[in-house]
Amino acid sequence: MTHYIETRREFVKNTGASTPAVDSIDRWTGLSNLSRYLLENNAVQDLSEKTARSVFEILDLDYCQVATLEKNGHYYYRAIAQKESCGIFFQANAPVSQLGEKTFHEIAFSEPALRPFYMNEAFIPEECMACSGTFDTQIWLVPLKANGKHLGFLVLGKSQKSKAIQSLIESTHLVDLIAGQFSNALYRVHLNEKLSETTKDIVQALMKALAARDLESSNHSQHMAELSHQLAIKMGCTEEESLDIYLAALLHDIGKIGVEDEILHKPGPLTAEEWEKMRQHPQIGARIIQGMTQLDEVAPLILEHHERMNGSGYPSGLKGEQISFGARLIAVVDSFMAMIEERKYRTRKNFGEALDELKRNKDILFDSTVVDSFVEMIQSGDVNYL
């Protein structure tokens, strides 16, 4: 929400616009709903339609188009939301013309990712038409990129030039924030496509089983996987290593399937005996995953994600670099998410308190290099959905 407040202040400063509470609340609600949808869905078409509709409404545009770069090297409009006499009109999967693709390609590799690019007088009308489908509209192209990969564009349009709208689009974090969320969602889908169909089916089945047993753990794991993957890339892991860390974070609590309901859903603190049973979930999870197609490298990370640098963790009391790097990374993200999430038996911490707790335990419970990179990532604002 901090990003949103800063966005509103910058918008007011640059345009002199008023900030009625209802406008502010509506925009924040729309952005929050979009963020949640992008995190929870994995179909490119659905993600594109939701993003087009949300951007269209949040920014009060005359149209918003989503163009994705496909495996064949060509662009396709996945969704187009625009004002018509009958309301909002959607069109999907229309190919982009050759001239439009040429313009997209030039802008994609010359302009910063996620930043709106205004198609000014330097572009001939035919280029504007090829990119947007209209001659008489103010057009902004927002390059979509995640982890170094170009994914497509958001195409934003307003029929009448407005200083307030232009400032809102070009001079605030709002468009960057939406584009970042959507880019991360597209990239996650592309990652999932790299898994074999069998492995994807297995992972999805396991996550459904976990959600059926403990929805809180399932949601926690989804958020953790996103953060862990971003941190792995930030820390220089290869694409394969980053994918293993993503999957391990996604499945790190799968062993809770084997924990009794009375313990798993207990509303208060666990007894010593109950904790002993709960602490078996890493071994249970690793045994479930071991031997599955393409998941052999994931099982050790699941087994070790509760080990701690000083040897106080479980199940084996490993110390320092005896713990695999992926497990050390997941331990930091897991602990942070556990602190900021609301639980039945305790009050959640705010971001600052949770980060301070991680820093206090550097080289005691957590790998100091992982903590430093994670704190830097959170404080930089690169994590769009938190």
C-alpha atoms as a printed R data frame, in Angstrom:
    type eleno elety resid chain resno       x       y       z
1   ATOM     1    CA   MET     A     1   0.000   0.000   0.000
2   ATOM     2    CA   THR     A     2   3.021   2.280   0.493
3   ATOM     3    CA   HIS     A     3   3.606   2.299  -3.281
4   ATOM     4    CA   TYR     A     4   0.026   3.361  -3.838
5   ATOM     5    CA   ILE     A     5   0.169   6.234  -1.321
6   ATOM     6    CA   GLU     A     6   3.378   7.525  -2.915
7   ATOM     7    CA   THR     A     7   1.745   7.232  -6.334
8   ATOM     8    CA   ARG     A     8  -1.237   9.339  -5.263
9   ATOM     9    CA   ARG     A     9   1.005  12.009  -3.716
10  ATOM    10    CA   GLU     A    10   3.120  12.254  -6.856
11  ATOM    11    CA   PHE     A    11   0.022  12.446  -9.040
12  ATOM    12    CA   VAL     A    12  -1.375  15.316  -6.947
13  ATOM    13    CA   LYS     A    13   1.930  17.176  -6.925
14  ATOM    14    CA   ASN     A    14   2.311  16.986 -10.716
15  ATOM    15    CA   THR     A    15  -1.277  17.720 -11.717
16  ATOM    16    CA   GLY     A    16  -2.871  19.642  -8.870
17  ATOM    17    CA   ALA     A    17  -5.696  17.102  -8.893
18  ATOM    18    CA   SER     A    18  -7.856  16.511  -5.873
19  ATOM    19    CA   THR     A    19  -7.778  13.152  -4.090
20  ATOM    20    CA   PRO     A    20 -11.320  12.262  -3.066
21  ATOM    21    CA   ALA     A    21 -11.283   9.326  -0.660
22  ATOM    22    CA   VAL     A    22 -13.588   7.248  -2.808
23  ATOM    23    CA   ASP     A    23 -11.277   7.602  -5.837
24  ATOM    24    CA   SER     A    24  -8.249   6.604  -3.778
25  ATOM    25    CA   ILE     A    25 -10.007   3.648  -2.200
26  ATOM    26    CA   ASP     A    26 -11.452   2.442  -5.505
27  ATOM    27    CA   ARG     A    27  -8.067   2.518  -7.212
28  ATOM    28    CA   TRP     A    28  -6.369   0.716  -4.345
29  ATOM    29    CA   THR     A    29  -9.145  -1.895  -4.222
30  ATOM    30    CA   GLY     A    30  -8.839  -2.488  -7.965
31  ATOM    31    CA   LEU     A    31  -5.077  -2.831  -7.723
32  ATOM    32    CA   SER     A    32  -5.315  -5.182  -4.741
33  ATOM    33    CA   ASN     A    33  -7.874  -7.381  -6.502
34  ATOM    34    CA   LEU     A    34  -5.731  -7.539  -9.636
35  ATOM    35    CA   SER     A    35  -2.641  -8.466  -7.607
36  ATOM    36    CA   ARG     A    36  -4.474 -11.313  -5.912
37  ATOM    37    CA   TYR     A    37  -5.898 -12.583  -9.215
38  ATOM    38    CA   LEU     A    38  -2.500 -12.549 -10.944
39  ATOM    39    CA   LEU     A    39  -0.979 -14.533  -8.102
40  ATOM    40    CA   GLU     A    40  -3.667 -17.200  -8.048
41  ATOM    41    CA   ASN     A    41  -4.249 -17.874 -11.793
42  ATOM    42    CA   ASN     A    42  -2.077 -19.593 -14.389
43  ATOM    43    CA   ALA     A    43  -3.836 -19.165 -17.752
44  ATOM    44    CA   VAL     A    44  -2.332 -16.482 -20.005
45  ATOM    45    CA   GLN     A    45  -5.692 -15.643 -21.582
46  ATOM    46    CA   ASP     A    46  -7.432 -15.180 -18.220
47  ATOM    47    CA   LEU     A    47  -4.515 -13.151 -16.850
48  ATOM    48    CA   SER     A    48  -4.529 -10.935 -19.951
49  ATOM    49    CA   GLU     A    49  -8.264 -10.275 -19.860
50  ATOM    50    CA   LYS     A    50  -8.238  -9.458 -16.145
51  ATOM    51    CA   THR     A    51  -5.246  -7.121 -16.576
52  ATOM    52    CA   ALA     A    52  -6.779  -5.324 -19.582
53  ATOM    53    CA   ARG     A    53 -10.057  -4.782 -17.755
54  ATOM    54    CA   SER     A    54  -8.370  -3.659 -14.516
55  ATOM    55    CA   VAL     A    55  -5.946  -1.221 -16.181
56  ATOM    56    CA   PHE     A    56  -8.809   0.148 -18.290
57  ATOM    57    CA   GLU     A    57 -10.858   0.867 -15.156
58  ATOM    58    CA   ILE     A    58  -8.101   1.904 -12.717
59  ATOM    59    CA   LEU     A    59  -6.601   4.485 -15.124
60  ATOM    60    CA   ASP     A    60  -9.921   5.564 -16.670
61  ATOM    61    CA   LEU     A    61  -8.706   4.839 -20.212
62  ATOM    62    CA   ASP     A    62 -10.581   4.620 -23.496
63  ATOM    63    CA   TYR     A    63  -8.884   1.324 -24.219
64  ATOM    64    CA   CYS     A    64  -6.210  -1.063 -22.972
65  ATOM    65    CA   GLN     A    65  -4.679  -3.866 -25.015
66  ATOM    66    CA   VAL     A    66  -2.460  -6.756 -23.961
67  ATOM    67    CA   ALA     A    67  -0.014  -7.984 -26.609
68  ATOM    68    CA   THR     A    68   2.118 -11.039 -25.779
69  ATOM    69    CA   LEU     A    69   5.218 -12.294 -27.562
70  ATOM    70    CA   GLU     A    70   4.657 -15.963 -28.401
71  ATOM    71    CA   LYS     A    71   7.116 -18.817 -28.931
72  ATOM    72    CA   ASN     A    72   6.920 -18.393 -32.721
73  ATOM    73    CA   GLY     A    73   8.372 -14.867 -32.366
74  ATOM    74    CA   HIS     A    74   5.147 -13.073 -33.274
75  ATOM    75    CA   TYR     A    75   2.920 -10.789 -31.214
76  ATOM    76    CA   TYR     A    76  -0.764 -11.424 -30.588
77  ATOM    77    CA   TYR     A    77  -3.331  -9.235 -28.875
78  ATOM    78    CA   ARG     A    78  -4.600 -11.425 -26.053
79  ATOM    79    CA   ALA     A    79  -7.257  -8.969 -24.847
80  ATOM    80    CA   ILE     A    80  -8.604  -5.565 -25.832
81  ATOM    81    CA   ALA     A    81 -10.831  -3.563 -23.490
82  ATOM    82    CA   GLN     A    82 -12.349  -0.434 -24.962
83  ATOM    83    CA   LYS     A    83 -15.340   1.876 -24.603
84  ATOM    84    CA   GLU     A    84 -18.186   1.176 -26.965
85  ATOM    85    CA   SER     A    85 -21.759   2.392 -27.077
86  ATOM    86    CA   CYS     A    86 -22.749  -0.838 -25.352
87  ATOM    87    CA   GLY     A    87 -20.046  -0.622 -22.663
88  ATOM    88    CA   ILE     A    88 -16.715  -2.464 -22.436
89  ATOM    89    CA   PHE     A    89 -15.818  -4.591 -25.456
90  ATOM    90    CA   PHE     A    90 -13.345  -7.499 -25.402
91  ATOM    91    CA   GLN     A    91 -11.561  -9.044 -28.351
92  ATOM    92    CA   ALA     A    92  -8.910 -11.717 -27.997
93  ATOM    93    CA   ASN     A    93  -6.110 -13.450 -29.964
94  ATOM    94    CA   ALA     A    94  -5.880 -10.990 -32.869
95  ATOM    95    CA   PRO     A    95  -2.471 -11.062 -34.635
96  ATOM    96    CA   VAL     A    96  -0.413  -7.868 -34.647
97  ATOM    97    CA   SER     A    97   0.461  -6.544 -38.102
98  ATOM    98    CA   GLN     A    98   3.989  -6.671 -39.494
99  ATOM    99    CA   LEU     A    99   4.442  -2.908 -39.022
100 ATOM   100    CA   GLY     A   100   3.138  -3.178 -35.459
101 ATOM   101    CA   GLU     A   101   5.569  -6.001 -34.689
102 ATOM   102    CA   LYS     A   102   8.458  -3.959 -36.114
103 ATOM   103    CA   THR     A   103   7.528  -1.000 -33.870
104 ATOM   104    CA   PHE     A   104   7.070  -3.237 -30.830
105 ATOM   105    CA   HIS     A   105  10.452  -4.866 -31.402
106 ATOM   106    CA   GLU     A   106  12.276  -1.529 -31.680
107 ATOM   107    CA   ILE     A   107  10.708  -0.166 -28.491
108 ATOM   108    CA   ALA     A   108  11.100  -3.430 -26.561
109 ATOM   109    CA   PHE     A   109  14.868  -3.362 -26.861
110 ATOM   110    CA   SER     A   110  15.439   0.405 -26.597
111 ATOM   111    CA   GLU     A   111  13.192   1.439 -23.701
112 ATOM   112    CA   PRO     A   112  13.238   0.468 -19.979
113 ATOM   113    CA   ALA     A   113  10.987  -2.411 -18.997
114 ATOM   114    CA   LEU     A   114   7.684  -1.530 -17.300
115 ATOM   115    CA   ARG     A   115   8.000   2.222 -17.993
116 ATOM   116    CA   PRO     A   116   5.282   3.784 -20.189
117 ATOM   117    CA   PHE     A   117   6.564   4.995 -23.582
118 ATOM   118    CA   TYR     A   118   4.505   7.770 -25.205
119 ATOM   119    CA   MET     A   119   4.063   7.486 -28.984
120 ATOM   120    CA   ASN     A   120   4.589  11.144 -29.867
121 ATOM   121    CA   GLU     A   121   4.779  13.008 -33.166
122 ATOM   122    CA   ALA     A   122   7.937  11.103 -34.148
123 ATOM   123    CA   PHE     A   123   5.723   8.151 -35.099
124 ATOM   124    CA   ILE     A   124   3.797   8.216 -38.359
125 ATOM   125    CA   PRO     A   125   0.014   7.618 -38.149
126 ATOM   126    CA   GLU     A   126   0.381   4.179 -39.723
127 ATOM   127    CA   GLU     A   127   2.703   3.070 -36.899
128 ATOM   128    CA   CYS     A   128   0.268   4.284 -34.266
129 ATOM   129    CA   MET     A   129  -2.554   2.521 -36.061
130 ATOM   130    CA   ALA     A   130  -0.534  -0.707 -36.298
131 ATOM   131    CA   CYS     A   131   0.159  -0.695 -32.570
132 ATOM   132    CA   SER     A   132  -3.200   0.457 -31.262
133 ATOM   133    CA   GLY     A   133  -5.810   0.094 -34.007
134 ATOM   134    CA   THR     A   134  -6.654   3.813 -33.989
135 ATOM   135    CA   PHE     A   135  -5.357   7.088 -35.463
136 ATOM   136    CA   ASP     A   136  -6.773   9.694 -33.098
137 ATOM   137    CA   THR     A   137  -5.803   8.446 -29.637
138 ATOM   138    CA   GLN     A   138  -2.954   9.281 -27.275
139 ATOM   139    CA   ILE     A   139  -0.969   6.028 -27.061
140 ATOM   140    CA   TRP     A   140   1.442   4.657 -24.467
141 ATOM   141    CA   LEU     A   141   3.342   1.391 -24.883
142 ATOM   142    CA   VAL     A   142   4.507  -0.363 -21.691
143 ATOM   143    CA   PRO     A   143   7.181  -3.027 -22.362
144 ATOM   144    CA   LEU     A   144   6.618  -6.150 -20.246
145 ATOM   145    CA   LYS     A   145   9.764  -7.863 -19.019
146 ATOM   146    CA   ALA     A   146  10.667 -10.224 -16.160
147 ATOM   147    CA   ASN     A   147  14.075 -11.658 -15.290
148 ATOM   148    CA   GLY     A   148  15.624 -10.385 -18.509
149 ATOM   149    CA   LYS     A   149  12.965 -11.854 -20.821
150 ATOM   150    CA   HIS     A   150  10.764  -9.659 -23.030
151 ATOM   151    CA   LEU     A   151   7.165 -10.854 -22.781
152 ATOM   152    CA   GLY     A   152   5.040  -8.304 -24.644
153 ATOM   153    CA   PHE     A   153   3.313  -4.936 -24.167
154 ATOM   154    CA   LEU     A   154   0.486  -3.162 -22.471
155 ATOM   155    CA   VAL     A   155  -0.978  -0.662 -24.953
156 ATOM   156    CA   LEU     A   156  -2.802   2.204 -23.233
157 ATOM   157    CA   GLY     A   157  -4.995   4.755 -24.990
158 ATOM   158    CA   LYS     A   158  -6.973   7.925 -24.263
159 ATOM   159    CA   SER     A   159  -8.916   9.687 -27.018
160 ATOM   160    CA   GLN     A   160  -8.557  13.211 -25.620
161 ATOM   161    CA   LYS     A   161  -5.232  14.460 -24.332
162 ATOM   162    CA   SER     A   162  -5.413  15.161 -20.611
163 ATOM   163    CA   LYS     A   163  -2.546  16.498 -18.507
164 ATOM   164    CA   ALA     A   164  -3.869  14.666 -15.466
165 ATOM   165    CA   ILE     A   165  -4.107  11.293 -17.235
166 ATOM   166    CA   GLN     A   166  -0.750  11.785 -18.950
167 ATOM   167    CA   SER     A   167   0.885  12.564 -15.606
168 ATOM   168    CA   LEU     A   168  -0.823   9.621 -13.922
169 ATOM   169    CA   ILE     A   169   0.485   7.251 -16.595
170 ATOM   170    CA   GLU     A   170   3.973   8.674 -17.101
171 ATOM   171    CA   SER     A   171   4.991  10.132 -13.730
172 ATOM   172    CA   THR     A   172   3.902   7.633 -11.098
173 ATOM   173    CA   HIS     A   173   4.631   4.121  -9.937
174 ATOM   174    CA   LEU     A   174   1.115   2.893 -10.639
175 ATOM   175    CA   VAL     A   175   1.605   1.667 -14.209
176 ATOM   176    CA   ASP     A   176   5.018   0.219 -13.310
177 ATOM   177    CA   LEU     A   177   3.437  -1.661 -10.440
178 ATOM   178    CA   ILE     A   178   0.671  -3.170 -12.563
179 ATOM   179    CA   ALA     A   179   3.064  -4.017 -15.399
180 ATOM   180    CA   GLY     A   180   5.472  -5.634 -12.941
181 ATOM   181    CA   GLN     A   181   2.754  -7.805 -11.426
182 ATOM   182    CA   PHE     A   182   1.495  -8.890 -14.833
183 ATOM   183    CA   SER     A   183   5.032  -9.562 -16.121
184 ATOM   184    CA   ASN     A   184   5.808 -11.762 -13.119
185 ATOM   185    CA   ALA     A   185   2.572 -13.680 -13.666
186 ATOM   186    CA   LEU     A   186   3.391 -14.252 -17.359
187 ATOM   187    CA   TYR     A   187   6.918 -15.338 -16.485
188 ATOM   188    CA   ARG     A   188   5.573 -17.799 -13.907
189 ATOM   189    CA   VAL     A   189   3.347 -19.312 -16.591
190 ATOM   190    CA   HIS     A   190   6.331 -19.645 -18.922
191 ATOM   191    CA   LEU     A   191   8.272 -21.389 -16.159
192 ATOM   192    CA   ASN     A   192   5.454 -23.828 -15.600
193 ATOM   193    CA   GLU     A   193   5.394 -24.603 -19.315
194 ATOM   194    CA   LYS     A   194   8.987 -25.812 -19.073
195 ATOM   195    CA   LEU     A   195   7.927 -28.617 -16.772
196 ATOM   196    CA   SER     A   196   6.747 -31.803 -18.397
197 ATOM   197    CA   GLU     A   197   3.013 -32.324 -18.438
198 ATOM   198    CA   THR     A   198   3.431 -35.236 -16.030
199 ATOM   199    CA   THR     A   199   5.390 -33.176 -13.525
200 ATOM   200    CA   LYS     A   200   2.932 -30.285 -13.732
201 ATOM   201    CA   ASP     A   201   0.050 -32.642 -13.097
202 ATOM   202    CA   ILE     A   202   1.849 -34.102 -10.085
203 ATOM   203    CA   VAL     A   203   2.658 -30.697  -8.601
204 ATOM   204    CA   GLN     A   204  -0.870 -29.421  -9.145
205 ATOM   205    CA   ALA     A   205  -2.340 -32.560  -7.589
206 ATOM   206    CA   LEU     A   206  -0.073 -32.227  -4.556
207 ATOM   207    CA   MET     A   207  -1.005 -28.553  -4.094
208 ATOM   208    CA   LYS     A   208  -4.701 -29.411  -4.337
209 ATOM   209    CA   ALA     A   209  -4.192 -32.109  -1.726
210 ATOM   210    CA   LEU     A   210  -2.422 -29.634   0.574
211 ATOM   211    CA   ALA     A   211  -5.141 -27.020   0.051
212 ATOM   212    CA   ALA     A   212  -7.772 -29.600   0.958
213 ATOM   213    CA   ARG     A   213  -5.947 -30.402   4.195
214 ATOM   214    CA   ASP     A   214  -4.731 -26.902   5.086
215 ATOM   215    CA   LEU     A   215  -5.704 -23.927   2.908
216 ATOM   216    CA   GLU     A   216  -3.549 -21.561   4.998
217 ATOM   217    CA   SER     A   217  -0.399 -23.580   4.231
218 ATOM   218    CA   SER     A   218  -1.322 -23.743   0.541
219 ATOM   219    CA   ASN     A   219  -1.705 -19.951   0.226
220 ATOM   220    CA   HIS     A   220   1.473 -19.411   2.252
221 ATOM   221    CA   SER     A   221   3.357 -21.733  -0.120
222 ATOM   222    CA   GLN     A   222   2.117 -19.917  -3.235
223 ATOM   223    CA   HIS     A   223   3.390 -16.579  -1.926
224 ATOM   224    CA   MET     A   224   6.655 -18.142  -0.757
225 ATOM   225    CA   ALA     A   225   7.350 -19.694  -4.138
226 ATOM   226    CA   GLU     A   226   7.084 -16.333  -5.904
227 ATOM   227    CA   LEU     A   227   9.386 -14.582  -3.433
228 ATOM   228    CA   SER     A   228  11.905 -17.429  -3.312
229 ATOM   229    CA   HIS     A   229  12.146 -17.564  -7.088
230 ATOM   230    CA   GLN     A   230  12.737 -13.819  -7.365
231 ATOM   231    CA   LEU     A   231  15.390 -13.973  -4.653
232 ATOM   232    CA   ALA     A   232  17.137 -16.931  -6.294
233 ATOM   233    CA   ILE     A   233  17.445 -15.009  -9.567
234 ATOM   234    CA   LYS     A   234  18.635 -11.891  -7.718
235 ATOM   235    CA   MET     A   235  21.361 -13.958  -6.047
236 ATOM   236    CA   GLY     A   236  22.664 -15.313  -9.356
237 ATOM   237    CA   CYS     A   237  21.146 -18.790  -9.457
238 ATOM   238    CA   THR     A   238  20.804 -20.411 -12.862
239 ATOM   239    CA   GLU     A   239  17.363 -20.819 -14.413
240 ATOM   240    CA   GLU     A   240  17.371 -24.517 -13.469
241 ATOM   241    CA   GLU     A   241  18.439 -23.799  -9.870
242 ATOM   242    CA   SER     A   242  15.850 -21.039  -9.584
243 ATOM   243    CA   LEU     A   243  13.129 -23.375 -10.834
244 ATOM   244    CA   ASP     A   244  14.141 -26.034  -8.275
245 ATOM   245    CA   ILE     A   245  13.960 -23.428  -5.513
246 ATOM   246    CA   TYR     A   246  10.557 -22.269  -6.789
247 ATOM   247    CA   LEU     A   247   9.213 -25.831  -6.707
248 ATOM   248    CA   ALA     A   248  10.757 -26.599  -3.327
249 ATOM   249    CA   ALA     A   249   9.194 -23.477  -1.842
250 ATOM   250    CA   LEU     A   250   5.862 -24.356  -3.427
251 ATOM   251    CA   LEU     A   251   6.003 -27.881  -1.956
252 ATOM   252    CA   HIS     A   252   7.955 -27.199   1.253
253 ATOM   253    CA   ASP     A   253   4.943 -27.889   3.501
254 ATOM   254    CA   ILE     A   254   3.548 -30.824   1.518
255 ATOM   255    CA   GLY     A   255   4.551 -33.112   4.397
256 ATOM   256    CA   LYS     A   256   1.790 -31.556   6.498
257 ATOM   257    CA   ILE     A   257  -0.534 -33.887   4.608
258 ATOM   258    CA   GLY     A   258   0.772 -36.533   7.002
259 ATOM   259    CA   VAL     A   259   0.185 -34.503  10.191
260 ATOM   260    CA   GLU     A   260  -2.911 -35.231  12.293
261 ATOM   261    CA   ASP     A   261  -5.819 -32.780  11.997
262 ATOM   262    CA   GLU     A   262  -5.850 -32.180  15.757
263 ATOM   263    CA   ILE     A   263  -2.307 -30.835  15.532
264 ATOM   264    CA   LEU     A   264  -2.476 -29.203  12.106
265 ATOM   265    CA   HIS     A   265  -5.590 -27.159  12.921
266 ATOM   266    CA   LYS     A   266  -5.010 -26.536  16.617
267 ATOM   267    CA   PRO     A   267  -5.918 -22.876  17.294
268 ATOM   268    CA   GLY     A   268  -3.365 -22.387  20.093
269 ATOM   269    CA   PRO     A   269   0.275 -23.259  20.861
270 ATOM   270    CA   LEU     A   270   1.361 -26.882  20.471
271 ATOM   271    CA   THR     A   271   2.576 -29.048  23.334
272 ATOM   272    CA   ALA     A   272   6.092 -30.501  23.261
273 ATOM   273    CA   GLU     A   273   4.726 -33.839  22.059
274 ATOM   274    CA   GLU     A   274   2.654 -32.163  19.360
275 ATOM   275    CA   TRP     A   275   5.654 -30.132  18.196
276 ATOM   276    CA   GLU     A   276   7.637 -33.351  17.856
277 ATOM   277    CA   LYS     A   277   4.997 -34.704  15.478
278 ATOM   278    CA   MET     A   278   4.742 -31.408  13.568
279 ATOM   279    CA   ARG     A   279   8.503 -31.387  13.064
280 ATOM   280    CA   GLN     A   280   8.251 -34.596  11.082
281 ATOM   281    CA   HIS     A   281   6.700 -32.779   8.121
282 ATOM   282    CA   PRO     A   282  10.033 -32.103   6.310
283 ATOM   283    CA   GLN     A   283  10.869 -35.834   6.275
284 ATOM   284    CA   ILE     A   284   7.330 -36.729   5.210
285 ATOM   285    CA   GLY     A   285   7.453 -34.133   2.433
286 ATOM   286    CA   ALA     A   286  10.852 -35.276   1.169
287 ATOM   287    CA   ARG     A   287   9.678 -38.905   1.092
288 ATOM   288    CA   ILE     A   288   6.610 -37.899  -0.940
289 ATOM   289    CA   ILE     A   289   8.722 -36.042  -3.525
290 ATOM   290    CA   GLN     A   290  11.696 -38.407  -3.804
291 ATOM   291    CA   GLY     A   291  11.790 -40.337  -7.077
292 ATOM   292    CA   MET     A   292   9.186 -38.198  -8.858
293 ATOM   293    CA   THR     A   293   9.966 -37.106 -12.407
294 ATOM   294    CA   GLN     A   294  12.065 -33.900 -12.533
295 ATOM   295    CA   LEU     A   295  11.748 -33.382  -8.768
296 ATOM   296    CA   ASP     A   296  14.809 -35.283  -7.508
297 ATOM   297    CA   GLU     A   297  16.703 -32.049  -6.780
298 ATOM   298    CA   VAL     A   298  13.722 -30.611  -4.907
299 ATOM   299    CA   ALA     A   299  13.430 -33.251  -2.162
300 ATOM   300    CA   PRO     A   300  16.648 -32.263  -0.272
301 ATOM   301    CA   LEU     A   301  15.532 -28.619  -0.146
302 ATOM   302    CA   ILE     A   302  12.214 -29.665   1.367
303 ATOM   303    CA   LEU     A   303  13.990 -31.891   3.887
304 ATOM   304    CA   GLU     A   304  16.358 -29.113   5.033
305 ATOM   305    CA   HIS     A   305  14.177 -25.981   4.987
306 ATOM   306    CA   HIS     A   306  13.904 -25.945   8.817
307 ATOM   307    CA   GLU     A   307  17.640 -26.428   9.435
308 ATOM   308    CA   ARG     A   308  19.396 -23.429  10.993
309 ATOM   309    CA   MET     A   309  22.903 -21.992  10.678
310 ATOM   310    CA   ASN     A   310  23.825 -22.678  14.329
311 ATOM   311    CA   GLY     A   311  22.584 -26.261  14.225
312 ATOM   312    CA   SER     A   312  19.421 -25.598  16.236
313 ATOM   313    CA   GLY     A   313  17.079 -26.590  13.420
314 ATOM   314    CA   TYR     A   314  15.540 -29.908  12.427
315 ATOM   315    CA   PRO     A   315  15.373 -32.728  11.449
316 ATOM   316    CA   SER     A   316  19.143 -33.333  11.376
317 ATOM   317    CA   GLY     A   317  20.670 -30.347  13.212
318 ATOM   318    CA   LEU     A   318  22.807 -29.386  10.192
319 ATOM   319    CA   LYS     A   319  25.048 -26.312  10.490
320 ATOM   320    CA   GLY     A   320  26.210 -23.597   8.094
321 ATOM   321    CA   GLU     A   321  27.098 -24.829   4.633
322 ATOM   322    CA   GLN     A   322  26.066 -28.359   5.540
323 ATOM   323    CA   ILE     A   323  22.636 -26.990   4.645
324 ATOM   324    CA   SER     A   324  22.063 -26.720   0.893
325 ATOM   325    CA   PHE     A   325  21.931 -23.158  -0.434
326 ATOM   326    CA   GLY     A   326  18.384 -23.507  -1.712
327 ATOM   327    CA   ALA     A   327  17.180 -24.611   1.722
328 ATOM   328    CA   ARG     A   328  18.969 -21.664   3.369
329 ATOM   329    CA   LEU     A   329  17.252 -19.300   0.944
330 ATOM   330    CA   ILE     A   330  13.822 -20.852   1.490
331 ATOM   331    CA   ALA     A   331  14.319 -20.685   5.286
332 ATOM   332    CA   VAL     A   332  14.670 -16.893   5.137
333 ATOM   333    CA   VAL     A   333  11.609 -16.384   2.940
334 ATOM   334    CA   ASP     A   334   9.556 -18.886   4.948
335 ATOM   335    CA   SER     A   335  10.375 -17.167   8.231
336 ATOM   336    CA   PHE     A   336   9.599 -13.718   6.830
337 ATOM   337    CA   MET     A   337   6.246 -14.819   5.410
338 ATOM   338    CA   ALA     A   338   5.333 -16.584   8.662
339 ATOM   339    CA   MET     A   339   6.015 -13.377  10.603
340 ATOM   340    CA   ILE     A   340   3.929 -11.068   8.385
341 ATOM   341    CA   GLU     A   341   0.978 -13.436   7.976
342 ATOM   342    CA   GLU     A   342  -1.934 -13.425  10.386
343 ATOM   343    CA   ARG     A   343  -2.123 -16.577  12.477
344 ATOM   344    CA   LYS     A   344  -4.805 -17.731  14.896
345 ATOM   345    CA   TYR     A   345  -2.409 -17.920  17.829
346 ATOM   346    CA   ARG     A   346  -0.408 -14.689  17.389
347 ATOM   347    CA   THR     A   347  -0.416 -11.187  15.903
348 ATOM   348    CA   ARG     A   348   1.498 -10.651  12.702
349 ATOM   349    CA   LYS     A   349   4.517  -8.344  12.469
350 ATOM   350    CA   ASN     A   350   4.856  -5.487   9.998
351 ATOM   351    CA   PHE     A   351   7.525  -5.578   7.294
352 ATOM   352    CA   GLY     A   352  10.041  -3.561   9.305
353 ATOM   353    CA   GLU     A   353   9.717  -5.747  12.385
354 ATOM   354    CA   ALA     A   354  10.039  -8.936  10.352
355 ATOM   355    CA   LEU     A   355  13.132  -7.685   8.499
356 ATOM   356    CA   ASP     A   356  14.725  -6.589  11.789
357 ATOM   357    CA   GLU     A   357  14.134 -10.074  13.197
358 ATOM   358    CA   LEU     A   358  15.888 -11.622  10.193
359 ATOM   359    CA   LYS     A   359  18.830  -9.236  10.562
360 ATOM   360    CA   ARG     A   360  19.153  -9.959  14.295
361 ATOM   361    CA   ASN     A   361  19.520 -13.643  13.498
362 ATOM   362    CA   LYS     A   362  22.073 -13.418  10.701
363 ATOM   363    CA   ASP     A   363  24.613 -16.265  10.992
364 ATOM   364    CA   ILE     A   364  22.667 -17.539  14.007
365 ATOM   365    CA   LEU     A   365  19.530 -18.923  12.396
366 ATOM   366    CA   PHE     A   366  19.850 -17.587   8.855
367 ATOM   367    CA   ASP     A   367  22.506 -17.238   6.149
368 ATOM   368    CA   SER     A   368  23.705 -13.627   6.306
369 ATOM   369    CA   THR     A   369  24.196 -13.254   2.534
370 ATOM   370    CA   VAL     A   370  20.667 -14.491   1.893
371 ATOM   371    CA   VAL     A   371  19.232 -12.157   4.543
372 ATOM   372    CA   ASP     A   372  21.100  -9.157   3.112
373 ATOM   373    CA   SER     A   373  19.886  -9.865  -0.430
374 ATOM   374    CA   PHE     A   374  16.333 -10.478   0.733
375 ATOM   375    CA   VAL     A   375  16.197  -7.269   2.803
376 ATOM   376    CA   GLU     A   376  17.563  -5.306  -0.150
377 ATOM   377    CA   MET     A   377  14.961  -6.847  -2.475
378 ATOM   378    CA   ILE     A   378  12.049  -6.064  -0.146
379 ATOM   379    CA   GLN     A   379  13.211  -2.519   0.629
380 ATOM   380    CA   SER     A   380  13.814  -1.742  -3.057
381 ATOM   381    CA   GLY     A   381  10.123  -2.291  -3.780
382 ATOM   382    CA   ASP     A   382  10.827  -4.845  -6.518
383 ATOM   383    CA   VAL     A   383   8.358  -7.268  -4.950
384 ATOM   384    CA   ASN     A   384   5.099  -6.084  -6.471
385 ATOM   385    CA   TYR     A   385   2.435  -8.138  -4.737
386 ATOM   386    CA   LEU     A   386   3.459  -7.692  -1.080
